[in-house]
Amino acid sequence: PLFKGEARTKANKVMEYLGDRLLGAIIITNMYEKNPKADVETLCHFGQLFQTNMHFGLVMRYLCISVQLPFGGENKDKTLADVFECLCGAIWLDCKEFEKTGEVIIRIMRSVPLL
């Protein structure tokens, strides 16, 4: 691995934070493009509905990534959401373009039934 111990934990947290911020911006941007007359409260409400551990955990389960991870417990959705956020951060680091990153992430999220 590139990082070991505490450095790995810090790198994961940075990637998770980056992915979290990107997801929020991508989800709100997508909603605004579909509903340009929506007010701030509506966008905020719908953004909060879609940016949840449950939704991101569902995406990870649909992609069968949860099967590959050696963890369990009651808060598995939170852990899966953290991994999804890291994945989104990695996609952005690879693309280096907000629009392209958004297209990829929205495509991933739309591939999941009921999202």
C-alpha positions as CSV (number, residue, x, y, z in Angstrom):
1,P,0.0,0.0,0.0
2,L,1.0,3.6,-0.6
3,F,0.2,4.6,3.0
4,K,0.5,2.7,6.2
5,G,-1.1,3.1,9.6
6,E,-2.0,6.7,10.6
7,A,-1.0,8.1,7.2
8,R,-3.4,5.7,5.5
9,T,-6.2,6.8,7.8
10,K,-5.5,10.4,7.1
11,A,-5.4,9.8,3.3
12,N,-8.7,7.9,3.5
13,K,-10.3,10.8,5.5
14,V,-9.1,13.4,3.0
15,M,-10.4,11.4,0.1
16,E,-13.7,10.8,1.9
17,Y,-14.0,14.6,2.6
18,L,-13.3,15.4,-1.0
19,G,-15.8,12.9,-2.2
20,D,-18.4,14.2,0.2
21,R,-18.1,17.8,-0.9
22,L,-18.1,16.8,-4.6
23,L,-21.2,14.6,-4.1
24,G,-23.1,17.5,-2.5
25,A,-22.2,19.9,-5.4
26,I,-22.9,17.3,-8.1
27,I,-26.3,16.3,-6.6
28,I,-27.4,20.0,-6.2
29,T,-26.1,21.0,-9.6
30,N,-27.9,18.1,-11.2
31,M,-31.2,19.0,-9.4
32,Y,-30.8,22.6,-10.3
33,E,-30.3,21.8,-14.0
34,K,-33.5,19.7,-14.0
35,N,-35.4,22.3,-11.9
36,P,-34.0,25.8,-12.7
37,K,-37.0,27.5,-11.1
38,A,-36.6,25.7,-7.8
39,D,-35.9,27.8,-4.7
40,V,-33.0,27.3,-2.4
41,E,-35.1,25.6,0.3
42,T,-36.4,23.0,-2.2
43,L,-32.9,22.3,-3.6
44,C,-31.5,22.0,-0.1
45,H,-34.4,19.6,1.0
46,F,-34.0,17.3,-2.0
47,G,-30.2,17.4,-1.7
48,Q,-30.4,16.2,1.8
49,L,-32.8,13.4,0.8
50,F,-30.4,12.0,-1.8
51,Q,-27.2,12.6,0.0
52,T,-27.6,9.9,2.7
53,N,-25.7,6.9,4.0
54,M,-28.6,4.7,3.0
55,H,-28.5,5.9,-0.7
56,F,-24.8,5.6,-1.0
57,G,-24.8,2.3,0.8
58,L,-27.4,1.1,-1.7
59,V,-25.1,2.2,-4.6
60,M,-22.2,0.3,-3.2
61,R,-24.3,-2.9,-2.6
62,Y,-25.7,-2.6,-6.2
63,L,-22.1,-2.4,-7.5
64,C,-21.3,-5.5,-5.4
65,I,-18.5,-3.6,-3.6
66,S,-19.9,-4.4,-0.2
67,V,-19.2,-8.1,-0.8
68,Q,-15.5,-7.3,-1.3
69,L,-15.0,-5.4,2.0
70,P,-14.2,-7.3,5.2
71,F,-16.4,-5.5,7.7
72,G,-19.9,-5.7,9.0
73,G,-21.9,-4.4,12.0
74,E,-24.9,-2.2,12.5
75,N,-23.4,0.9,10.8
76,K,-22.5,-0.8,7.5
77,D,-24.3,1.8,5.4
78,K,-22.1,4.5,7.0
79,T,-19.0,2.6,6.1
80,L,-20.2,1.9,2.6
81,A,-21.1,5.6,2.2
82,D,-17.6,6.5,3.3
83,V,-16.1,4.2,0.7
84,F,-18.4,5.6,-2.0
85,E,-17.3,9.1,-1.1
86,C,-13.7,8.0,-1.4
87,L,-14.5,6.5,-4.8
88,C,-16.0,9.8,-5.9
89,G,-12.9,11.7,-4.7
90,A,-10.7,9.3,-6.7
91,I,-12.9,9.7,-9.8
92,W,-12.4,13.5,-9.5
93,L,-8.7,13.2,-9.0
94,D,-8.6,11.1,-12.2
95,C,-10.9,13.3,-14.3
96,K,-9.7,16.7,-13.0
97,E,-12.9,18.2,-14.4
98,F,-16.1,18.9,-12.3
99,E,-18.5,18.3,-15.2
100,K,-16.9,15.0,-16.3
101,T,-16.7,13.8,-12.7
102,G,-20.4,14.7,-12.3
103,E,-21.4,12.8,-15.4
104,V,-19.6,9.7,-14.2
105,I,-21.0,9.8,-10.7
106,I,-24.5,10.6,-11.9
107,R,-24.3,7.7,-14.3
108,I,-23.2,5.4,-11.5
109,M,-26.0,6.6,-9.2
110,R,-28.6,6.2,-12.0
111,S,-27.5,2.7,-12.7
112,V,-29.1,1.7,-9.4
113,P,-32.8,0.9,-9.5
114,L,-35.0,3.2,-7.5
115,L,-32.4,6.1,-7.3
